Structures are given as structure tokens and as C-alpha cells.
Amino acid sequence: MPTFDEAKKLISELAEKKGWGSDPATKIYYAMIELGEAGDLWKHRNDHTYLLSLGLAPGEVSFAVVMELVDAIFYCLHGLLCIDPDISPDGLFMAKLEINKKRSRVYVDDREVK
């Protein structure tokens, strides 16, 4: 399993091979589209007619959503690479994790319902 740093390198190699552009705005936009696609699938996870129109069986929704989320991660990592190839997403992840651990804020919509 690659680290974020290793994944960034793999995406860089794929981007070079495929001739992908390097505009961070495009990467951000594409990541948002992938998240939207994941959200749309999740929103319609019990609408069997809609899922069939997409070629998905109800049992395939979770996998399809996860794949869209992974696509978003690809675009995020490629965007990070396009902004500054020397930035370590592994280091940033750990730094941001520490910041979030120290925060006491929990958004009302994200609270566990019991």
C-alpha cells in the first residue's frame, strides 16, 4: 500500500504518460466533480431504476462510491503536485491531523446520532 508521497509519485508518472495538464484549478474542479458523482450515487443508493440506468446493480453502489472517492484523491494529489512538487502530502496529513486533534469543534450535522 503506497503512502501519499508514493501515490503522488505514481500519479506523476501516469500524468506524464497520459499528457495530463498541470493547472491546479482544473485538478480541484475535477476532484469536486468526482465527489459530486460519489454523492449522487450515494443519494440514489435505494433508487434501483436510477442505478440500473447507470448500469449499476444495487449491490454495486458502495464500490462505485468508493471508486469515485479514490478518483477525487487522485485529483487532489495531482493538484498538490501541480502546486508544488516538493510538498509532502504525508507530512501535511500528519500536521493537519494534529491540528484537528486539538480542535474541540464538531459540526452539528456531523454528530453521531444515538
Buried (B, 14 or more C-beta within 10 A) or exposed (E): EEEBBEBBBEBBEEBEEEEBEEEBEBBBEBBEBBBEBBEBBBEBBEEEEBBEEEEBEEEBBEEBBEBBBEBBBBBBBBBBBBEEEEEBBBEEEEEEEEEEEEEEEEEEEEEEEE
